[in-house]
Amino acid sequence: MASSALIVYGPEVARSGLTCLLDDFIRQRTSLELAERFFSLHSRGSIDAFYSLTGSTGGRHWPLVLDIFDMRPVCVTMWSGPNALPLSQELKGNSQPAQARSGTVRSLFFCDNPVTNLVHVSDSDEIMKAELGILRARFMGDEVAAWNSLNTGCIAHSSFQVLLKVLSGRGGTRRLDSWSDGSAVAHARFCYRKAVLLALKSGLTSTVQDYLRGDRAGLEGLIRHASFLSSWDRLILEAGLFSMPLWNCLLGQRRRTGGESATIIASTSARTYE
């Protein structure tokens, strides 16, 4: 028996140009069909009401969620097919990408923090109806042109990528061409090593170590170093504070002296991630 599932793509999906890749990923992994797509523009009040339905407004990162969604469009998708909601919930992955099961949305697509983790899936049919009521009240059309025009051409939702941009002084990594190339763990491991190497070269080892431990002093030091950062990049960099300690644990990192880090990192490939 066919059923429905609500999957909302966050503003970061548009900025990273991932809409079509997510559509294809969901189809291939669930065999569900896309039944409807429309766009909604949140206010701070509506996003608070939306997440209050599931009691999801109390985390330390909640103020950043408000900032990311406030007056930025979301892409609302309705999927149809057998067991649509359970399949979609299983495909979503843990809110913390560092803890997401392999093969889920949040274990792919270069997810690395709990703020810009790409998708929201309803918890139940009852909650889905209430969520749709909020989203339809903020309806802003179903034409995709404006949404697609937000694409930056780069991976714009990754805290690791913004960190590398700050340290290298170069632009962001180009967007993905295939969802199969975006392993969160492989991406985090590469970026962590690259960040330590770049920090050594730029004299920012202490600042970067603080940031990778989730220390706000590290964030403030990086912002002072990179005055060119956009307000979006600052938000993404701040979002990383809520995931870096978990990545440190997962990757088995330990506090080392600068010399020890240099020896370890210099033995790894320092190629540019493209």
Phi, psi and omega in degrees: 000130183289145176219179185236154176220137175263123174234119181257125175272126181288169180305330182293336178296317177295314184295330179265002177064039187256004187303306182295323179295319178294317177306310182295320180299313181296316179300312185292323184275339185238342186065016175282159179249139177285113185265332184202145172220132171211172185240144183227145181245112183281149161257172177297325179293318183288324179290326176293317178296321181298309183279344175292338179299332180244014179062037187254027185251010187256356183289160180297335181272000184303318178303326177290324177300316177302316181294321181293319186271337187300116177061029171238140184288151170242156179257115182264122179238137175247127183246144185233141177154175179299133177055038187303313185290313177300320179296319181292320178298318180293326183284338186297308184094165182298147179302327175268109182305331179294343180246007183284140179294141180305136178092357176270168180305315187278358171264359182233186173060025177060029171295142176207006177214161185276002180265307178258068181254026161080309189226153169239136176236137181299148180279333182200169178297321181295314179294324179301319179298318179293320179296317179298324177300317178294316183292319180291330177293338179253023184304134177227027173109175180235011177278133187273350187301313182295320178298312181295333181290346179281351182299124180274348185082000182230167174284101190261356188253002186263123176295323177298319181293321177294321176302314179295325178296318178298315186284330182267339183074015180246171180291176182283166178289141181298159183292166180287148171256346181211132180294341181285350183265006190248044179302124182297317183292315179297320179296313180297317180299314180297311184296322179300311181296318179296320180297318179297318179296314179294325178296320177299318182291329185259003180073025183246025184304312182297317180298314181291321177299318177300314182298315181293341174273356182085019181274128182296334177299326177294318177300313181297323177294321179293320179295320177296324181289328187240081182291348182279354186298137174284166177297325177297311181299323178296320178297317182292320178297319178294324178300330180296336179300335184268007179225337185301319178301324178292319177297319178303316180294314182297321183275359177071028181284146176230156177294126181230162173285162179304321181294318179295319179297319181299318180296316182292313185288325180296339180277353179262164179291136180249027181294155178284135179278113185249000000 
